Structures are given as C-alpha cells and as structure tokens.
Amino acid sequence: MVTLQLKQLDIPPGQRLLLHNITWSEFEAILIELGEDRAARLAYSQGTLEIQMPSPEHEVDKELIGDMVKLILEELQMDCECFGSTTFKRETKKAGVEPDQCFYIQNHQLMRGKRRVDLSVDPPPDLAIEIDVTSKTQLEAYETLQVPELWRYENNQLQINVLQSGKYMISPISPTFPSLPIIELITEFVNLSITQGRSPALRELRSRIQQLI
C-alpha cells in the first residue's frame, strides 16, 4: 500500500478529489493537517470525503451572492450572524461540510457572540449557499446535518432547496424571504455584475429591494 500525505496532492482549481472509506478519526486528522488557512473546502458523509479546490469564478460568485444576502437582510431589517465557510460537523451523524456562505437568521440570537460551533448543542445554519456543482457528498452532508435551506447556484441559475421530512425539495420561493422573487433577483443581479461591475449591481439591487418592500 502506498501512503501519501495530503500536501503531496495537487488539486487544480475547480476540481474535486473523492476519498472513500475514510473514518471519522481520519477526517478529523485531515482537517488538522490541512489547517484553517487553506483554499480547499471539504465535505464528509458516511465515509466519503470530498476535497474541492475552488476556481476564481467560484470565489467571485460566492462573495457576490453572500453580499446580496447581507444587503437583502439589511433592507428587510432582519438580524443575522454570518459564519462564512465554517466547518460544520457532527460525529454522531458522520457528516461534515463547509458551505461557501452560511447565515444564522431565525437562530441568530442563539449564535450571537459565538466564535466556535458545536452541532451537538448549536443549531445548524438556517441558510447555506453553494456555488457551482453541489455533489452527492455535499448534499447528503447538508441533509444529515439538517440545514433547513440550501441555495445552489450553477450555470447562472439559482436553485432553492428546502428540507422537508429530512430530504431536500426544490422550491420556487425562499422560506427565509417568502415575499421576494429571490431566484429572479439573484440571477438578474449576478448577470448585471458581469456587465456593470459588483458595486453598481449591489446598488441596483438595493434600489430594487426598496421598491419591492
């Protein structure tokens, strides 16, 4: 058997590496070995570990859509706690995932002031966002950890997944923002940012939200 250290692996931007039959203790050791200051993101579900290296396009959309959510929350005067790409994991469920962005909104008061998350006592994030392809491993991890709402943005289109009876169902509306046409807004203003730039797109989005409310 050949044993390789993870630092010997070179994963190109936009690519993923799948490792099978990984125990929970091995997953924990890999998290430690890779450290917190890394570009790669991990997802773990029932013995399968996925390591993804985001592309520049992925990072641009991640930041932009995260900023859009913050702007909408601000305009609606909804409080939140943003936990970015925090590692959410729970040993008893054999699952772990690192969202592109995530927010505590309904449960923001429970997470106020916290700098660490322990899912044995803390709730999962109310809203998580994934850019590009959301893999089977990631989706299973989100379902297992019971994240109520997951946005998946791919090919210039937003898909809203809502947890129902433990499984995700595609929804035309966001339970977090039921009064807004979120799918249309996100798609429109991401496209606007490509032609006019990030800041003008966010200003236009703010104006549109103010009109809608």
N, C-alpha and C positions, 0 to 999 in steps of 0.2 A: 504494500500500500504506500502510495506517495502522499506525503503530508505537506501542504502549502500554507504559508502564512497569508492572511488576507492582504497585507501590504504588498505582496508579490503579484496580486491580481490587478490588472489594468482594465477598467470598465469604461468604454468610450461614452461620451455624453449622449444621453438619450437612450442608452441601452440598459438592459437588466440582466442580472445573474440569479439563477434559481439554484438553491442548495436544498437537497432533500434529506430526510431522516436526521434532522438537527434537533437535539434535545433542548429542553428549556435551559438547562445549565450552560449548554454550548451557545445558545442565543444570548444569554446574559454575558458570557465571556466575550463574544463577538462585539457586543455593544461597548464593553470596556476597552477592547483592543482598538476599535475604530475611534473611540473618543467622541466628545461632543462637538469639537471643531472640525467638522467634516462636511463635504458636499453630498456624499451618498446618503440616501434615505432607505430605511429598512421596513419590511413588513413580514410578520411571522404568523403562521396559522397552522396548528396541528402538525408540527414537524417540518413544514416547508418554510424556508427563509428566502426572501427576495431582497436583493440589493440593487437599487436603482441609482444611476448617475444622471441627474437632470441635465437637460440641454439649456443653452441660453434662452431660447424661445420659451421654454417651460418656466424659467425663473421670471421672465418679464411678465407673462400672463399671471403667474402666481401672485406677484406683488400687486399688479394692477387690480385683479379681482378682489384681493384682500382689501385694498384701499377702497374699492367700490362698496364693499360690505360695510366698512367702517363709516364711510360717508352716509350711506343709507341709514344706518343705526343712529348716527348723529342727527340727521334731519328728522327722523321719527322720534327723537329724544328717548331712545331705548339704550339702557346701560348695558355694557358688556365687559368681559375680560377676555383679551386676546392671548392665546397660548401658542400661536405660530405653528412650528413644526415639532412641538414637544413629543417625546416618545411616550405613548400610552400603551401600557402593558399590564397584563394580569396573569399570574402563573396558574391560578386555578382554572382559568379558561384557555390556557395555552395559546394566547393570542397577543400580538403587539403590532402597533402601527404608528407611523409618523406622518400626519397629514401635511399637505402643502400649506394650509392655513386652517385654523380652527378657532371657534369662539364659544365662550360660555355666555349665554344671553338669558334664557329662563333661569339658569342656575348661577347667574353672575355673583349674587350675594354670597353663595357658599364658597366661591373661589377668590373672593376679594382678598388681596394681600398675600396670596399663596405663591410660592416660587417653585414648589415641587408638587407633583400629582401622584397620588396613591389611589388607584382604582378600587382597592379593597374598601376604601372609606369615601372616596370622592366620586362624584358622578362623571360619566364620560362627557366630552364636549357636546353642546347642543347642536352645533353646526360644524361640519368638516368640509373642506374643499380639496379636491384632487384635480390636477391638470394633466392632460393627455390621457393615455390608456390607463384605466384603473383595472388592475389584474385580478384574477380569481383569488389570489392570496390576499391582496388588499381588501377586496370586498368581503371575503369570509372573516377577516380580522375585524372590520368595522361592524359587521353583523354580530359577531361573537361578543364584542365589547359594548354592543347596544347603543351605538351612536345614533340618535333619533333622525338626523337629517344629513345627507351626504350630497354635495354638489359635485358633478363630474363634468369637466369642461374639455371637450375634444373636437377637433375639426371645426372650430368656430361655432360650436353649439353647446349650450348648457343643458344638462340633464339633471333633474332633481329626483333624488331617491329618498323615500320616506319609509322608516321602519314600521312595519305592520305585522304583528304576530311573529316577531323575530326575524322577518325577511324584508328585504328592500323591495318596494314597489315604486315604479316610475310615476311621478305626479306632475300635473301641469302647473301646479302652484306650490309656493313655498309656505309651509306651516309657520315659519318664522316671520314671513312678510306676506300674509294672505291677501292684503289689499293691493299689492303691486304686481305688475306683469314682469316678474323677475327674469324669466327666461328671455323675453324680448329685450329687456333693458340691458342685461349683461352682454348679450350677443351684439346689440347695436353699438354699445359704447366701447367694447373691446375693438370692434372694427373701426370705430371713429378714432381711437387712439393710434391706429396704424397709419392713418392718413393725416391726422392733425396733431398727434402727439399726446402723451399721457396727461399733462396738466390741462390743456383745453378740453379733453374728453371728460375729465373729472368735473370741471366747471360746468360743462354742458349737462352732465348727469345730475349735478346738484340742482341746477335750474329746473330740469325735468321733474325731479322728485318733489320740489316745492310746488310745482304746478299740479302734480297728482294728489298731493295731500292738502 
